Amino acid sequence: MKKLIRDKRGRVLEFSQERVEKLVYFRLEFHRACAAYLNCRTEDEVLLLTDMFVEDRCIVPEPSFWRRLFGHKTLEANFRRQGLGSQLLTTVIAYAKAKKLKRIEGHLAEKDLQPNPQLPRWYQKRGFTVAGSKIFMNLASPPPQPHDDSRYMPKS
Ligand SMILES: CC(C)(COP(=O)(O)OP(=O)(O)OC[C@H]1O[C@@H](n2cnc3c(N)ncnc32)[C@H](O)[C@@H]1OP(=O)(O)O)[C@@H](O)C(=O)NCCC(=O)NCCS
């Protein structure tokens, strides 16, 4: 399944999704270069986020014809803070809901937290609960509320 999406700068990226048994890969490509990816795994009724990365130094083909003419074949592109991580996360939440999974879980690694202490906040803003180094989102709909019939009961 492939579709096109835009980042905040208007760059067009190709989205793809692939499932290999319990593993699911979500990927965003810019001129065939991987700009962002999110990998996960399904375990019973839980979707485990195993890895997410938005490239900040992605080598892409030089878009300008004139610069290419003068020998600049590639350039370094930063795809962070362009909404791609958010779009991947939204896609994964929709995927988990469509598969009727009950929960999404992940782990905040020290190697990611150190350069970005805002990471827990980033997940919280996107609907996740942060508990220590764990993040999760419950997807199961709340149990139906017991019907309150007391107002129809004859008053004593
Ligand atoms: C964390 C990460 C996935 C975010 O993806 P992104 O595409 O850059 O984020 P988005 O553009 O969707 O969201 C940007 C928002 O986060 C905020 N933000 C705060 N610190 C940020 C940071 N260091 N990097 C990116 N965004 C940051 C921005 O201000 C922005 O806020 P807004 O939504 O209120 O405007 C990306 O920075 C990344 O790959 N980091 C390295 C690997 C990593 O930490 N992976 C997560 C593993 S759990």
The ligand as an SDF file (V2000), in Angstrom:
LIG
                    3D

 48 50  0  0  0  0  0  0  0  0999 V2000
   11.1460   12.3260   18.2940 C   0  0  0  0  0  0  0  0  0  0  0  0
   10.9390   12.3840   16.7970 C   0  0  0  0  0  0  0  0  0  0  0  0
   10.4130   11.0450   16.2830 C   0  0  0  0  0  0  0  0  0  0  0  0
    9.9170   13.5000   16.4990 C   0  0  0  0  0  0  0  0  0  0  0  0
    9.6040   13.5000   15.1290 O   0  0  0  0  0  0  0  0  0  0  0  0
    9.4180   14.8770   14.3340 P   0  0  0  0  0  0  0  0  0  0  0  0
    8.9120   14.5570   12.9890 O   0  0  0  0  0  0  0  0  0  0  0  0
   10.6820   15.6490   14.4170 O   0  0  0  0  0  0  0  0  0  0  0  0
    8.3150   15.5830   15.2480 O   0  0  0  0  0  0  0  0  0  0  0  0
    7.0290   16.3960   14.7500 P   0  0  0  0  0  0  0  0  0  0  0  0
    7.4220   17.3490   13.6970 O   0  0  0  0  0  0  0  0  0  0  0  0
    5.9400   15.4570   14.4490 O   0  0  0  0  0  0  0  0  0  0  0  0
    6.6470   17.1420   16.0960 O   0  0  0  0  0  0  0  0  0  0  0  0
    7.3690   18.2750   16.4390 C   0  0  0  0  0  0  0  0  0  0  0  0
    6.8350   18.8070   17.7370 C   0  0  0  0  0  0  0  0  0  0  0  0
    7.6400   18.3250   18.8060 O   0  0  0  0  0  0  0  0  0  0  0  0
    8.3110   19.4480   19.4140 C   0  0  0  0  0  0  0  0  0  0  0  0
    9.6780   19.0840   19.7600 N   0  0  0  0  0  0  0  0  0  0  0  0
   10.2400   19.3150   20.9330 C   0  0  0  0  0  0  0  0  0  0  0  0
   11.4860   18.8770   20.9490 N   0  0  0  0  0  0  0  0  0  0  0  0
   11.7110   18.3360   19.7500 C   0  0  0  0  0  0  0  0  0  0  0  0
   12.8530   17.7320   19.1650 C   0  0  0  0  0  0  0  0  0  0  0  0
   14.0130   17.6410   19.8060 N   0  0  0  0  0  0  0  0  0  0  0  0
   12.7350   17.2370   17.9220 N   0  0  0  0  0  0  0  0  0  0  0  0
   11.5760   17.3600   17.2530 C   0  0  0  0  0  0  0  0  0  0  0  0
   10.4900   17.9700   17.7620 N   0  0  0  0  0  0  0  0  0  0  0  0
   10.5570   18.4560   19.0080 C   0  0  0  0  0  0  0  0  0  0  0  0
    8.2390   20.5450   18.3910 C   0  0  0  0  0  0  0  0  0  0  0  0
    8.3020   21.7830   19.0080 O   0  0  0  0  0  0  0  0  0  0  0  0
    6.8890   20.3020   17.7750 C   0  0  0  0  0  0  0  0  0  0  0  0
    5.8700   20.7530   18.6390 O   0  0  0  0  0  0  0  0  0  0  0  0
    4.3870   21.1060   18.1200 P   0  0  0  0  0  0  0  0  0  0  0  0
    3.7680   19.8080   17.6750 O   0  0  0  0  0  0  0  0  0  0  0  0
    3.7220   21.6790   19.3260 O   0  0  0  0  0  0  0  0  0  0  0  0
    4.5720   22.0690   16.9970 O   0  0  0  0  0  0  0  0  0  0  0  0
   12.2530   12.7690   16.0500 C   0  0  0  0  0  0  0  0  0  0  0  0
   12.7530   13.9520   16.5990 O   0  0  0  0  0  0  0  0  0  0  0  0
   13.3430   11.6900   16.0930 C   0  0  0  0  0  0  0  0  0  0  0  0
   13.3980   10.8110   15.2470 O   0  0  0  0  0  0  0  0  0  0  0  0
   14.2410   11.7740   17.1000 N   0  0  0  0  0  0  0  0  0  0  0  0
   15.3620   10.8320   17.2270 C   0  0  0  0  0  0  0  0  0  0  0  0
   14.9390    9.3950   17.5230 C   0  0  0  0  0  0  0  0  0  0  0  0
   13.9180    9.3090   18.6330 C   0  0  0  0  0  0  0  0  0  0  0  0
   14.0020    9.9430   19.6620 O   0  0  0  0  0  0  0  0  0  0  0  0
   12.9270    8.4440   18.3800 N   0  0  0  0  0  0  0  0  0  0  0  0
   11.8470    8.1780   19.3290 C   0  0  0  0  0  0  0  0  0  0  0  0
   12.1020    6.8810   20.0060 C   0  0  0  0  0  0  0  0  0  0  0  0
   10.9730    6.5970   21.3400 S   0  0  0  0  0  0  0  0  0  0  0  0
  1  2  1  0
  2  3  1  0
  2  4  1  0
  2 36  1  0
  4  5  1  0
  5  6  1  0
  6  7  2  0
  6  8  1  0
  6  9  1  0
  9 10  1  0
 10 11  2  0
 10 12  1  0
 10 13  1  0
 13 14  1  0
 14 15  1  0
 15 16  1  0
 15 30  1  0
 16 17  1  0
 17 18  1  0
 17 28  1  0
 18 19  1  0
 18 27  1  0
 19 20  2  0
 20 21  1  0
 21 22  1  0
 21 27  2  0
 22 23  1  0
 22 24  2  0
 24 25  1  0
 25 26  2  0
 26 27  1  0
 28 29  1  0
 28 30  1  0
 30 31  1  0
 31 32  1  0
 32 33  2  0
 32 34  1  0
 32 35  1  0
 36 37  1  0
 36 38  1  0
 38 39  2  0
 38 40  1  0
 40 41  1  0
 41 42  1  0
 42 43  1  0
 43 44  2  0
 43 45  1  0
 45 46  1  0
 46 47  1  0
 47 48  1  0
M  END
$$$$
